[in-house]
Every structure is written in C-alpha cells, then in structure tokens.
Amino acid sequence: SQAREAEVLGTAAEAVDEIVRLLVGWEGSGRDDVALGPRLRPELATALRSFADALRMPEDDVAHTGDPGAAFARSLDRLRDVVRESRERTGDDHFVAGALVVVLRRAADVLAA
C-alpha cells in the first residue's frame, strides 16, 4: 500500500513539476502567443482540480463517495477535446496544451492502476 502511494505521489510530483515548467517556460519566453488562452484555461483548471481531488481521496473512501480518478479522467478527456476543437477552429498549434494533456494522462493512468 505504501509503495503504491509512493508511486502515485512521485508521479503527481513529476506531473506538477512538468506543468509548471511548461507554462512558465512558454509564458516567460517572450512569445506573442500564449500557452493556453481564455478558452483552454478554465478546462485546464477543472482538470487540475479533479487531479487534486483524486490525489486527496483515500482509497477507503472511494467505495463510499465514488471514484475521483474517474472524474479526473473525464475532465482530462474534456480538456483534450477542447484543445482539439480550438486547434481546428483557430489553426493555433497549442503545443503546450497538448503537452499538458499528455502529462496529465500519465498521471491519470497511474491513478487508475
């Protein structure tokens, strides 16, 4: 049980580090285009809140309150869909947003294991 929790927390720490690195690196590089923009920011915020909820929930509580990992996966699917939709609509590449989806997907996979 402790090894499992250590794996989840290690992956979560790596994900948070990568998220910060991606956002700060992109926004701080003097580029004209932003990493997310007003359409994607709320979706990322929702996914991050769901990620935090999934990390906070003790495994014993899942049976009583539902699976927060499933809510995280749904919010991540929504973020992915909005990134694709925005890319198609605007023609923007959304490299950072796509990378954030990949980072969070890795975290979701560890939570689901």
Biopython code that builds the backbone (N, CA, C, O; Angstrom):
import numpy as np
from Bio.PDB.StructureBuilder import StructureBuilder

atoms = [
    (1, "SER", "N", (0.810, -1.187, 0.000)),
    (1, "SER", "CA", (0.000, 0.000, 0.000)),
    (1, "SER", "C", (0.867, 1.271, 0.000)),
    (1, "SER", "O", (0.590, 2.230, -0.720)),
    (2, "GLN", "N", (1.910, 1.250, 0.818)),
    (2, "GLN", "CA", (2.789, 2.417, 0.867)),
    (2, "GLN", "C", (3.573, 2.575, -0.431)),
    (2, "GLN", "O", (3.812, 3.695, -0.883)),
    (3, "ALA", "N", (3.972, 1.460, -1.030)),
    (3, "ALA", "CA", (4.687, 1.537, -2.308)),
    (3, "ALA", "C", (3.783, 2.129, -3.384)),
    (3, "ALA", "O", (4.228, 2.930, -4.207)),
    (4, "ARG", "N", (2.534, 1.738, -3.375)),
    (4, "ARG", "CA", (1.556, 2.275, -4.337)),
    (4, "ARG", "C", (1.372, 3.774, -4.127)),
    (4, "ARG", "O", (1.385, 4.543, -5.088)),
    (5, "GLU", "N", (1.204, 4.184, -2.887)),
    (5, "GLU", "CA", (1.041, 5.609, -2.593)),
    (5, "GLU", "C", (2.284, 6.392, -2.985)),
    (5, "GLU", "O", (2.183, 7.512, -3.487)),
    (6, "ALA", "N", (3.444, 5.814, -2.762)),
    (6, "ALA", "CA", (4.698, 6.487, -3.143)),
    (6, "ALA", "C", (4.780, 6.652, -4.657)),
    (6, "ALA", "O", (5.233, 7.686, -5.148)),
    (7, "GLU", "N", (4.344, 5.634, -5.394)),
    (7, "GLU", "CA", (4.351, 5.729, -6.859)),
    (7, "GLU", "C", (3.406, 6.825, -7.335)),
    (7, "GLU", "O", (3.763, 7.617, -8.207)),
    (8, "VAL", "N", (2.216, 6.873, -6.775)),
    (8, "VAL", "CA", (1.236, 7.889, -7.153)),
    (8, "VAL", "C", (1.753, 9.282, -6.825)),
    (8, "VAL", "O", (1.674, 10.191, -7.651)),
    (9, "LEU", "N", (2.279, 9.447, -5.626)),
    (9, "LEU", "CA", (2.787, 10.764, -5.237)),
    (9, "LEU", "C", (4.004, 11.169, -6.061)),
    (9, "LEU", "O", (4.158, 12.343, -6.398)),
    (10, "GLY", "N", (4.865, 10.215, -6.389)),
    (10, "GLY", "CA", (6.015, 10.517, -7.250)),
    (10, "GLY", "C", (5.575, 10.972, -8.623)),
    (10, "GLY", "O", (6.107, 11.941, -9.164)),
    (11, "THR", "N", (4.614, 10.283, -9.181)),
    (11, "THR", "CA", (4.087, 10.666, -10.497)),
    (11, "THR", "C", (3.393, 12.019, -10.421)),
    (11, "THR", "O", (3.531, 12.842, -11.325)),
    (12, "ALA", "N", (2.649, 12.250, -9.346)),
    (12, "ALA", "CA", (1.972, 13.538, -9.180)),
    (12, "ALA", "C", (2.988, 14.668, -9.089)),
    (12, "ALA", "O", (2.803, 15.720, -9.701)),
    (13, "ALA", "N", (4.053, 14.461, -8.336)),
    (13, "ALA", "CA", (5.090, 15.491, -8.202)),
    (13, "ALA", "C", (5.752, 15.771, -9.546)),
    (13, "ALA", "O", (6.002, 16.926, -9.890)),
    (14, "GLU", "N", (6.034, 14.719, -10.304)),
    (14, "GLU", "CA", (6.621, 14.898, -11.641)),
    (14, "GLU", "C", (5.662, 15.655, -12.555)),
    (14, "GLU", "O", (6.083, 16.523, -13.320)),
    (15, "ALA", "N", (4.370, 15.323, -12.476)),
    (15, "ALA", "CA", (3.373, 15.998, -13.311)),
    (15, "ALA", "C", (3.296, 17.485, -12.978)),
    (15, "ALA", "O", (3.279, 18.327, -13.875)),
    (16, "VAL", "N", (3.249, 17.803, -11.695)),
    (16, "VAL", "CA", (3.171, 19.205, -11.290)),
    (16, "VAL", "C", (4.425, 19.953, -11.735)),
    (16, "VAL", "O", (4.335, 21.076, -12.229)),
    (17, "ASP", "N", (5.575, 19.345, -11.564)),
    (17, "ASP", "CA", (6.829, 19.961, -11.997)),
    (17, "ASP", "C", (6.810, 20.239, -13.503)),
    (17, "ASP", "O", (7.211, 21.314, -13.949)),
    (18, "GLU", "N", (6.346, 19.272, -14.267)),
    (18, "GLU", "CA", (6.292, 19.428, -15.724)),
    (18, "GLU", "C", (5.272, 20.492, -16.129)),
    (18, "GLU", "O", (5.521, 21.270, -17.050)),
    (19, "ILE", "N", (4.142, 20.529, -15.457)),
    (19, "ILE", "CA", (3.121, 21.536, -15.754)),
    (19, "ILE", "C", (3.679, 22.931, -15.524)),
    (19, "ILE", "O", (3.539, 23.813, -16.372)),
    (20, "VAL", "N", (4.306, 23.124, -14.385)),
    (20, "VAL", "CA", (4.887, 24.433, -14.070)),
    (20, "VAL", "C", (5.971, 24.785, -15.084)),
    (20, "VAL", "O", (6.017, 25.909, -15.583)),
    (21, "ARG", "N", (6.838, 23.827, -15.387)),
    (21, "ARG", "CA", (7.918, 24.077, -16.343)),
    (21, "ARG", "C", (7.369, 24.474, -17.707)),
    (21, "ARG", "O", (7.858, 25.421, -18.322)),
    (22, "LEU", "N", (6.366, 23.760, -18.177)),
    (22, "LEU", "CA", (5.783, 24.067, -19.485)),
    (22, "LEU", "C", (5.145, 25.454, -19.509)),
    (22, "LEU", "O", (5.395, 26.247, -20.417)),
    (23, "LEU", "N", (4.331, 25.734, -18.517)),
    (23, "LEU", "CA", (3.624, 27.017, -18.510)),
    (23, "LEU", "C", (4.566, 28.195, -18.306)),
    (23, "LEU", "O", (4.493, 29.182, -19.038)),
    (24, "VAL", "N", (5.443, 28.099, -17.326)),
    (24, "VAL", "CA", (6.368, 29.194, -17.053)),
    (24, "VAL", "C", (7.346, 29.366, -18.208)),
    (24, "VAL", "O", (7.648, 30.488, -18.614)),
    (25, "GLY", "N", (7.835, 28.257, -18.729)),
    (25, "GLY", "CA", (8.779, 28.327, -19.848)),
    (25, "GLY", "C", (8.178, 28.994, -21.072)),
    (25, "GLY", "O", (8.828, 29.813, -21.722)),
    (26, "TRP", "N", (6.960, 28.651, -21.382)),
    (26, "TRP", "CA", (6.313, 29.213, -22.573)),
    (26, "TRP", "C", (5.950, 30.680, -22.359)),
    (26, "TRP", "O", (6.272, 31.542, -23.177)),
    (27, "GLU", "N", (5.281, 30.939, -21.252)),
    (27, "GLU", "CA", (4.817, 32.303, -20.993)),
    (27, "GLU", "C", (5.977, 33.259, -20.726)),
    (27, "GLU", "O", (5.881, 34.449, -21.027)),
    (28, "GLY", "N", (7.071, 32.747, -20.164)),
    (28, "GLY", "CA", (8.199, 33.596, -19.835)),
    (28, "GLY", "C", (9.209, 33.759, -20.946)),
    (28, "GLY", "O", (10.238, 34.408, -20.757)),
    (29, "SER", "N", (8.935, 33.183, -22.099)),
    (29, "SER", "CA", (9.911, 33.210, -23.188)),
    (29, "SER", "C", (9.727, 34.400, -24.131)),
    (29, "SER", "O", (10.450, 34.516, -25.120)),
    (30, "GLY", "N", (8.774, 35.283, -23.841)),
    (30, "GLY", "CA", (8.564, 36.461, -24.666)),
    (30, "GLY", "C", (7.810, 36.185, -25.956)),
    (30, "GLY", "O", (7.845, 37.006, -26.873)),
    (31, "ARG", "N", (7.138, 35.066, -26.050)),
    (31, "ARG", "CA", (6.362, 34.733, -27.254)),
    (31, "ARG", "C", (5.098, 35.586, -27.317)),
    (31, "ARG", "O", (4.570, 36.025, -26.295)),
    (32, "ASP", "N", (4.641, 35.803, -28.511)),
    (32, "ASP", "CA", (3.397, 36.546, -28.689)),
    (32, "ASP", "C", (2.175, 35.681, -28.398)),
    (32, "ASP", "O", (1.168, 36.176, -27.891)),
    (33, "ASP", "N", (2.261, 34.388, -28.717)),
    (33, "ASP", "CA", (1.126, 33.509, -28.468)),
    (33, "ASP", "C", (1.218, 32.942, -27.052)),
    (33, "ASP", "O", (2.306, 32.659, -26.551)),
    (34, "VAL", "N", (0.070, 32.784, -26.425)),
    (34, "VAL", "CA", (0.030, 32.294, -25.057)),
    (34, "VAL", "C", (-0.066, 30.775, -25.050)),
    (34, "VAL", "O", (-0.440, 30.156, -26.046)),
    (35, "ALA", "N", (0.277, 30.194, -23.916)),
    (35, "ALA", "CA", (0.264, 28.738, -23.804)),
    (35, "ALA", "C", (-1.149, 28.165, -23.909)),
    (35, "ALA", "O", (-1.348, 27.124, -24.536)),
    (36, "LEU", "N", (-2.127, 28.831, -23.306)),
    (36, "LEU", "CA", (-3.478, 28.295, -23.264)),
    (36, "LEU", "C", (-4.520, 29.231, -23.844)),
    (36, "LEU", "O", (-5.266, 28.841, -24.743)),
    (37, "GLY", "N", (-4.585, 30.437, -23.358)),
    (37, "GLY", "CA", (-5.616, 31.358, -23.808)),
    (37, "GLY", "C", (-6.888, 31.197, -23.007)),
    (37, "GLY", "O", (-7.012, 30.256, -22.222)),
    (38, "PRO", "N", (-7.841, 32.107, -23.195)),
    (38, "PRO", "CA", (-9.046, 32.139, -22.367)),
    (38, "PRO", "C", (-9.963, 30.930, -22.545)),
    (38, "PRO", "O", (-10.710, 30.596, -21.624)),
    (39, "ARG", "N", (-9.930, 30.273, -23.687)),
    (39, "ARG", "CA", (-10.804, 29.110, -23.915)),
    (39, "ARG", "C", (-10.284, 27.861, -23.198)),
    (39, "ARG", "O", (-11.070, 27.044, -22.718)),
    (40, "LEU", "N", (-8.962, 27.719, -23.130)),
    (40, "LEU", "CA", (-8.392, 26.497, -22.578)),
    (40, "LEU", "C", (-8.097, 26.586, -21.076)),
    (40, "LEU", "O", (-8.084, 25.567, -20.384)),
    (41, "ARG", "N", (-7.864, 27.787, -20.581)),
    (41, "ARG", "CA", (-7.517, 27.947, -19.161)),
    (41, "ARG", "C", (-8.546, 27.338, -18.214)),
    (41, "ARG", "O", (-8.165, 26.594, -17.310)),
    (42, "PRO", "N", (-9.839, 27.625, -18.388)),
    (42, "PRO", "CA", (-10.824, 27.041, -17.452)),
    (42, "PRO", "C", (-10.855, 25.508, -17.503)),
    (42, "PRO", "O", (-11.065, 24.852, -16.483)),
    (43, "GLU", "N", (-10.647, 24.952, -18.682)),
    (43, "GLU", "CA", (-10.648, 23.486, -18.803)),
    (43, "GLU", "C", (-9.439, 22.883, -18.103)),
    (43, "GLU", "O", (-9.549, 21.839, -17.460)),
    (44, "LEU", "N", (-8.282, 23.537, -18.225)),
    (44, "LEU", "CA", (-7.097, 23.058, -17.507)),
    (44, "LEU", "C", (-7.322, 23.182, -16.000)),
    (44, "LEU", "O", (-6.969, 22.277, -15.244)),
    (45, "ALA", "N", (-7.899, 24.282, -15.566)),
    (45, "ALA", "CA", (-8.166, 24.474, -14.135)),
    (45, "ALA", "C", (-9.085, 23.374, -13.599)),
    (45, "ALA", "O", (-8.862, 22.853, -12.506)),
    (46, "THR", "N", (-10.105, 23.026, -14.361)),
    (46, "THR", "CA", (-11.017, 21.948, -13.948)),
    (46, "THR", "C", (-10.277, 20.626, -13.855)),
    (46, "THR", "O", (-10.462, 19.874, -12.898)),
    (47, "ALA", "N", (-9.442, 20.339, -14.840)),
    (47, "ALA", "CA", (-8.669, 19.089, -14.829)),
    (47, "ALA", "C", (-7.714, 19.062, -13.641)),
    (47, "ALA", "O", (-7.556, 18.022, -13.002)),
    (48, "LEU", "N", (-7.080, 20.182, -13.340)),
    (48, "LEU", "CA", (-6.149, 20.233, -12.209)),
    (48, "LEU", "C", (-6.885, 20.065, -10.877)),
    (48, "LEU", "O", (-6.380, 19.401, -9.972)),
    (49, "ARG", "N", (-8.071, 20.659, -10.753)),
    (49, "ARG", "CA", (-8.859, 20.468, -9.532)),
    (49, "ARG", "C", (-9.264, 19.001, -9.370)),
    (49, "ARG", "O", (-9.221, 18.457, -8.266)),
    (50, "SER", "N", (-9.655, 18.367, -10.473)),
    (50, "SER", "CA", (-10.024, 16.946, -10.426)),
    (50, "SER", "C", (-8.821, 16.085, -10.069)),
    (50, "SER", "O", (-8.949, 15.102, -9.339)),
    (51, "PHE", "N", (-7.661, 16.453, -10.581)),
    (51, "PHE", "CA", (-6.419, 15.746, -10.253)),
    (51, "PHE", "C", (-6.152, 15.857, -8.749)),
    (51, "PHE", "O", (-5.845, 14.861, -8.095)),
    (52, "ALA", "N", (-6.268, 17.052, -8.215)),
    (52, "ALA", "CA", (-6.053, 17.260, -6.780)),
    (52, "ALA", "C", (-7.057, 16.461, -5.953)),
    (52, "ALA", "O", (-6.688, 15.866, -4.940)),
    (53, "ASP", "N", (-8.312, 16.443, -6.371)),
    (53, "ASP", "CA", (-9.335, 15.673, -5.658)),
    (53, "ASP", "C", (-8.987, 14.184, -5.654)),
    (53, "ASP", "O", (-9.131, 13.504, -4.638)),
    (54, "ALA", "N", (-8.531, 13.692, -6.798)),
    (54, "ALA", "CA", (-8.172, 12.278, -6.902)),
    (54, "ALA", "C", (-6.984, 11.945, -6.003)),
    (54, "ALA", "O", (-6.929, 10.856, -5.431)),
    (55, "LEU", "N", (-6.048, 12.856, -5.874)),
    (55, "LEU", "CA", (-4.890, 12.621, -5.010)),
    (55, "LEU", "C", (-5.269, 12.666, -3.531)),
    (55, "LEU", "O", (-4.692, 11.943, -2.719)),
    (56, "ARG", "N", (-6.225, 13.503, -3.186)),
    (56, "ARG", "CA", (-6.625, 13.670, -1.786)),
    (56, "ARG", "C", (-7.465, 12.515, -1.258)),
    (56, "ARG", "O", (-7.460, 12.235, -0.059)),
    (57, "MET", "N", (-8.179, 11.853, -2.145)),
    (57, "MET", "CA", (-9.150, 10.849, -1.725)),
    (57, "MET", "C", (-8.465, 9.556, -1.279)),
    (57, "MET", "O", (-7.829, 8.887, -2.093)),
    (58, "PRO", "N", (-8.586, 9.197, 0.000)),
    (58, "PRO", "CA", (-8.049, 7.903, 0.438)),
    (58, "PRO", "C", (-8.784, 6.765, -0.268)),
    (58, "PRO", "O", (-9.979, 6.871, -0.541)),
    (59, "GLU", "N", (-8.083, 5.693, -0.560)),
    (59, "GLU", "CA", (-8.694, 4.579, -1.285)),
    (59, "GLU", "C", (-9.915, 4.028, -0.561)),
    (59, "GLU", "O", (-10.863, 3.581, -1.206)),
    (60, "ASP", "N", (-9.906, 4.052, 0.767)),
    (60, "ASP", "CA", (-11.045, 3.538, 1.532)),
    (60, "ASP", "C", (-12.316, 4.339, 1.284)),
    (60, "ASP", "O", (-13.415, 3.790, 1.371)),
    (61, "ASP", "N", (-12.185, 5.629, 0.975)),
    (61, "ASP", "CA", (-13.346, 6.485, 0.756)),
    (61, "ASP", "C", (-13.955, 6.331, -0.633)),
    (61, "ASP", "O", (-15.100, 6.726, -0.854)),
    (62, "VAL", "N", (-13.207, 5.764, -1.563)),
    (62, "VAL", "CA", (-13.687, 5.647, -2.947)),
    (62, "VAL", "C", (-14.970, 4.841, -3.004)),
    (62, "VAL", "O", (-15.889, 5.192, -3.744)),
    (63, "ALA", "N", (-15.046, 3.763, -2.231)),
    (63, "ALA", "CA", (-16.237, 2.913, -2.253)),
    (63, "ALA", "C", (-17.480, 3.670, -1.790)),
    (63, "ALA", "O", (-18.594, 3.365, -2.216)),
    (64, "HIS", "N", (-17.287, 4.653, -0.920)),
    (64, "HIS", "CA", (-18.429, 5.387, -0.365)),
    (64, "HIS", "C", (-18.789, 6.637, -1.162)),
    (64, "HIS", "O", (-19.950, 7.045, -1.160)),
    (65, "THR", "N", (-17.851, 7.240, -1.827)),
    (65, "THR", "CA", (-18.115, 8.532, -2.460)),
    (65, "THR", "C", (-17.963, 8.521, -3.980)),
    (65, "THR", "O", (-18.212, 9.541, -4.623)),
    (66, "GLY", "N", (-17.574, 7.431, -4.549)),
    (66, "GLY", "CA", (-17.338, 7.389, -5.987)),
    (66, "GLY", "C", (-15.853, 7.533, -6.282)),
    (66, "GLY", "O", (-15.061, 7.850, -5.394)),
    (67, "ASP", "N", (-15.492, 7.303, -7.502)),
    (67, "ASP", "CA", (-14.088, 7.281, -7.902)),
    (67, "ASP", "C", (-13.646, 8.650, -8.407)),
    (67, "ASP", "O", (-14.033, 9.055, -9.503)),
    (68, "PRO", "N", (-12.835, 9.371, -7.620)),
    (68, "PRO", "CA", (-12.358, 10.673, -8.089)),
    (68, "PRO", "C", (-11.415, 10.548, -9.281)),
    (68, "PRO", "O", (-11.262, 11.492, -10.056)),
    (69, "GLY", "N", (-10.789, 9.394, -9.427)),
    (69, "GLY", "CA", (-9.945, 9.154, -10.601)),
    (69, "GLY", "C", (-10.760, 9.160, -11.886)),
    (69, "GLY", "O", (-10.290, 9.613, -12.930)),
    (70, "ALA", "N", (-11.977, 8.656, -11.800)),
    (70, "ALA", "CA", (-12.866, 8.663, -12.967)),
    (70, "ALA", "C", (-13.274, 10.088, -13.318)),
    (70, "ALA", "O", (-13.347, 10.442, -14.495)),
    (71, "ALA", "N", (-13.538, 10.904, -12.308)),
    (71, "ALA", "CA", (-13.873, 12.311, -12.562)),
    (71, "ALA", "C", (-12.678, 13.025, -13.191)),
    (71, "ALA", "O", (-12.843, 13.846, -14.094)),
    (72, "PHE", "N", (-11.487, 12.712, -12.715)),
    (72, "PHE", "CA", (-10.271, 13.284, -13.293)),
    (72, "PHE", "C", (-10.139, 12.869, -14.752)),
    (72, "PHE", "O", (-9.850, 13.707, -15.606)),
    (73, "ALA", "N", (-10.343, 11.601, -15.046)),
    (73, "ALA", "CA", (-10.240, 11.114, -16.425)),
    (73, "ALA", "C", (-11.254, 11.814, -17.327)),
    (73, "ALA", "O", (-10.938, 12.159, -18.466)),
    (74, "ARG", "N", (-12.472, 12.024, -16.825)),
    (74, "ARG", "CA", (-13.497, 12.719, -17.627)),
    (74, "ARG", "C", (-13.095, 14.164, -17.890)),
    (74, "ARG", "O", (-13.251, 14.655, -19.008)),
    (75, "SER", "N", (-12.581, 14.849, -16.876)),
    (75, "SER", "CA", (-12.183, 16.247, -17.069)),
    (75, "SER", "C", (-10.991, 16.337, -18.013)),
    (75, "SER", "O", (-10.857, 17.301, -18.766)),
    (76, "LEU", "N", (-10.137, 15.338, -17.969)),
    (76, "LEU", "CA", (-8.995, 15.297, -18.879)),
    (76, "LEU", "C", (-9.442, 15.032, -20.314)),
    (76, "LEU", "O", (-8.901, 15.618, -21.251)),
    (77, "ASP", "N", (-10.421, 14.156, -20.486)),
    (77, "ASP", "CA", (-10.985, 13.931, -21.820)),
    (77, "ASP", "C", (-11.602, 15.217, -22.358)),
    (77, "ASP", "O", (-11.464, 15.539, -23.538)),
    (78, "ARG", "N", (-12.278, 15.939, -21.485)),
    (78, "ARG", "CA", (-12.889, 17.216, -21.881)),
    (78, "ARG", "C", (-11.807, 18.212, -22.305)),
    (78, "ARG", "O", (-11.951, 18.884, -23.326)),
    (79, "LEU", "N", (-10.730, 18.310, -21.527)),
    (79, "LEU", "CA", (-9.620, 19.199, -21.884)),
    (79, "LEU", "C", (-9.055, 18.816, -23.245)),
    (79, "LEU", "O", (-8.836, 19.683, -24.091)),
    (80, "ARG", "N", (-8.819, 17.534, -23.464)),
    (80, "ARG", "CA", (-8.298, 17.064, -24.751)),
    (80, "ARG", "C", (-9.226, 17.461, -25.897)),
    (80, "ARG", "O", (-8.772, 17.936, -26.938)),
    (81, "ASP", "N", (-10.517, 17.264, -25.698)),
    (81, "ASP", "CA", (-11.480, 17.601, -26.750)),
    (81, "ASP", "C", (-11.500, 19.096, -27.040)),
    (81, "ASP", "O", (-11.590, 19.500, -28.200)),
    (82, "VAL", "N", (-11.418, 19.917, -26.001)),
    (82, "VAL", "CA", (-11.438, 21.372, -26.180)),
    (82, "VAL", "C", (-10.154, 21.836, -26.870)),
    (82, "VAL", "O", (-10.193, 22.753, -27.691)),
    (83, "VAL", "N", (-9.027, 21.217, -26.550)),
    (83, "VAL", "CA", (-7.770, 21.559, -27.233)),
    (83, "VAL", "C", (-7.887, 21.230, -28.717)),
    (83, "VAL", "O", (-7.514, 22.045, -29.561)),
    (84, "ARG", "N", (-8.393, 20.060, -29.042)),
    (84, "ARG", "CA", (-8.568, 19.673, -30.456)),
    (84, "ARG", "C", (-9.523, 20.626, -31.179)),
    (84, "ARG", "O", (-9.255, 21.087, -32.289)),
    (85, "GLU", "N", (-10.630, 20.900, -30.519)),
    (85, "GLU", "CA", (-11.639, 21.797, -31.091)),
    (85, "GLU", "C", (-11.053, 23.188, -31.345)),
    (85, "GLU", "O", (-11.279, 23.780, -32.400)),
    (86, "SER", "N", (-10.311, 23.696, -30.385)),
    (86, "SER", "CA", (-9.708, 25.014, -30.522)),
    (86, "SER", "C", (-8.659, 25.032, -31.624)),
    (86, "SER", "O", (-8.562, 25.992, -32.388)),
    (87, "ARG", "N", (-7.881, 23.968, -31.697)),
    (87, "ARG", "CA", (-6.852, 23.877, -32.742)),
    (87, "ARG", "C", (-7.509, 23.892, -34.130)),
    (87, "ARG", "O", (-7.032, 24.570, -35.040)),
    (88, "GLU", "N", (-8.588, 23.151, -34.278)),
    (88, "GLU", "CA", (-9.284, 23.112, -35.566)),
    (88, "GLU", "C", (-9.921, 24.454, -35.899)),
    (88, "GLU", "O", (-9.900, 24.889, -37.051)),
    (89, "ARG", "N", (-10.483, 25.100, -34.899)),
    (89, "ARG", "CA", (-11.186, 26.364, -35.114)),
    (89, "ARG", "C", (-10.227, 27.514, -35.389)),
    (89, "ARG", "O", (-10.467, 28.328, -36.281)),
    (90, "THR", "N", (-9.131, 27.583, -34.618)),
    (90, "THR", "CA", (-8.238, 28.739, -34.710)),
    (90, "THR", "C", (-7.018, 28.512, -35.593)),
    (90, "THR", "O", (-6.423, 29.464, -36.097)),
    (91, "GLY", "N", (-6.647, 27.245, -35.777)),
    (91, "GLY", "CA", (-5.420, 26.951, -36.515)),
    (91, "GLY", "C", (-4.166, 27.076, -35.661)),
    (91, "GLY", "O", (-3.059, 26.838, -36.143)),
    (92, "ASP", "N", (-4.337, 27.453, -34.379)),
    (92, "ASP", "CA", (-3.195, 27.525, -33.463)),
    (92, "ASP", "C", (-2.719, 26.112, -33.150)),
    (92, "ASP", "O", (-3.512, 25.171, -33.128)),
    (93, "ASP", "N", (-1.414, 25.973, -32.908)),
    (93, "ASP", "CA", (-0.848, 24.653, -32.658)),
    (93, "ASP", "C", (-1.175, 24.106, -31.273)),
    (93, "ASP", "O", (-1.391, 22.903, -31.121)),
    (94, "HIS", "N", (-1.213, 24.957, -30.277)),
    (94, "HIS", "CA", (-1.486, 24.528, -28.900)),
    (94, "HIS", "C", (-0.507, 23.455, -28.429)),
    (94, "HIS", "O", (-0.909, 22.470, -27.810)),
    (95, "PHE", "N", (0.784, 23.650, -28.727)),
    (95, "PHE", "CA", (1.797, 22.687, -28.315)),
    (95, "PHE", "C", (1.803, 22.478, -26.808)),
    (95, "PHE", "O", (1.840, 21.340, -26.340)),
    (96, "VAL", "N", (1.767, 23.556, -26.051)),
    (96, "VAL", "CA", (1.812, 23.452, -24.592)),
    (96, "VAL", "C", (0.560, 22.752, -24.076)),
    (96, "VAL", "O", (0.651, 21.882, -23.210)),
    (97, "ALA", "N", (-0.592, 23.116, -24.591)),
    (97, "ALA", "CA", (-1.831, 22.485, -24.145)),
    (97, "ALA", "C", (-1.798, 20.981, -24.430)),
    (97, "ALA", "O", (-2.200, 20.179, -23.586)),
    (98, "GLY", "N", (-1.329, 20.605, -25.597)),
    (98, "GLY", "CA", (-1.210, 19.184, -25.923)),
    (98, "GLY", "C", (-0.245, 18.466, -25.000)),
    (98, "GLY", "O", (-0.507, 17.345, -24.565)),
    (99, "ALA", "N", (0.873, 19.115, -24.701)),
    (99, "ALA", "CA", (1.850, 18.521, -23.782)),
    (99, "ALA", "C", (1.253, 18.370, -22.387)),
    (99, "ALA", "O", (1.516, 17.381, -21.704)),
    (100, "LEU", "N", (0.454, 19.341, -21.961)),
    (100, "LEU", "CA", (-0.193, 19.252, -20.652)),
    (100, "LEU", "C", (-1.168, 18.079, -20.600)),
    (100, "LEU", "O", (-1.265, 17.394, -19.582)),
    (101, "VAL", "N", (-1.877, 17.851, -21.682)),
    (101, "VAL", "CA", (-2.791, 16.709, -21.741)),
    (101, "VAL", "C", (-2.006, 15.407, -21.579)),
    (101, "VAL", "O", (-2.436, 14.515, -20.848)),
    (102, "VAL", "N", (-0.869, 15.291, -22.247)),
    (102, "VAL", "CA", (-0.048, 14.077, -22.154)),
    (102, "VAL", "C", (0.459, 13.882, -20.717)),
    (102, "VAL", "O", (0.396, 12.775, -20.181)),
    (103, "VAL", "N", (0.953, 14.942, -20.108)),
    (103, "VAL", "CA", (1.460, 14.863, -18.726)),
    (103, "VAL", "C", (0.349, 14.413, -17.783)),
    (103, "VAL", "O", (0.549, 13.525, -16.954)),
    (104, "LEU", "N", (-0.810, 15.026, -17.913)),
    (104, "LEU", "CA", (-1.920, 14.671, -17.032)),
    (104, "LEU", "C", (-2.462, 13.276, -17.332)),
    (104, "LEU", "O", (-2.931, 12.590, -16.424)),
    (105, "ARG", "N", (-2.406, 12.857, -18.573)),
    (105, "ARG", "CA", (-2.851, 11.490, -18.924)),
    (105, "ARG", "C", (-1.964, 10.457, -18.235)),
    (105, "ARG", "O", (-2.457, 9.444, -17.739)),
    (106, "ARG", "N", (-0.652, 10.711, -18.205)),
    (106, "ARG", "CA", (0.256, 9.805, -17.496)),
    (106, "ARG", "C", (-0.138, 9.703, -16.023)),
    (106, "ARG", "O", (-0.165, 8.613, -15.451)),
    (107, "ALA", "N", (-0.441, 10.845, -15.421)),
    (107, "ALA", "CA", (-0.849, 10.852, -14.017)),
    (107, "ALA", "C", (-2.169, 10.076, -13.835)),
    (107, "ALA", "O", (-2.315, 9.318, -12.876)),
    (108, "ALA", "N", (-3.107, 10.264, -14.740)),
    (108, "ALA", "CA", (-4.392, 9.561, -14.664)),
    (108, "ALA", "C", (-4.186, 8.046, -14.785)),
    (108, "ALA", "O", (-4.850, 7.267, -14.100)),
    (109, "ASP", "N", (-3.275, 7.643, -15.648)),
    (109, "ASP", "CA", (-3.016, 6.212, -15.815)),
    (109, "ASP", "C", (-2.456, 5.591, -14.538)),
    (109, "ASP", "O", (-2.814, 4.469, -14.182)),
    (110, "VAL", "N", (-1.583, 6.317, -13.852)),
    (110, "VAL", "CA", (-1.032, 5.808, -12.588)),
    (110, "VAL", "C", (-2.120, 5.736, -11.522)),
    (110, "VAL", "O", (-2.168, 4.785, -10.742)),
    (111, "LEU", "N", (-2.981, 6.728, -11.490)),
    (111, "LEU", "CA", (-4.077, 6.704, -10.510)),
    (111, "LEU", "C", (-5.037, 5.536, -10.768)),
    (111, "LEU", "O", (-5.575, 4.944, -9.832)),
    (112, "ALA", "N", (-5.239, 5.217, -12.041)),
    (112, "ALA", "CA", (-6.186, 4.163, -12.398)),
    (112, "ALA", "C", (-5.620, 2.763, -12.191)),
    (112, "ALA", "O", (-6.376, 1.794, -12.115)),
    (113, "ALA", "N", (-4.303, 2.650, -12.100)),
    (113, "ALA", "CA", (-3.670, 1.319, -11.983)),
    (113, "ALA", "C", (-3.917, 0.693, -10.634)),
    (113, "ALA", "O", (-3.456, -0.419, -10.375)),
]
sb = StructureBuilder()
sb.init_structure("model")
sb.init_model(0)
sb.init_chain("A")
sb.init_seg("    ")
for serial, (resi, resn, name, xyz) in enumerate(atoms, 1):
    if name == "N":
        sb.init_residue(resn, " ", resi, " ")
    sb.init_atom(name, np.array(xyz, "f"), 0.0, 1.0, " ", f" {name:<3s}", serial, name[0])
structure = sb.get_structure()
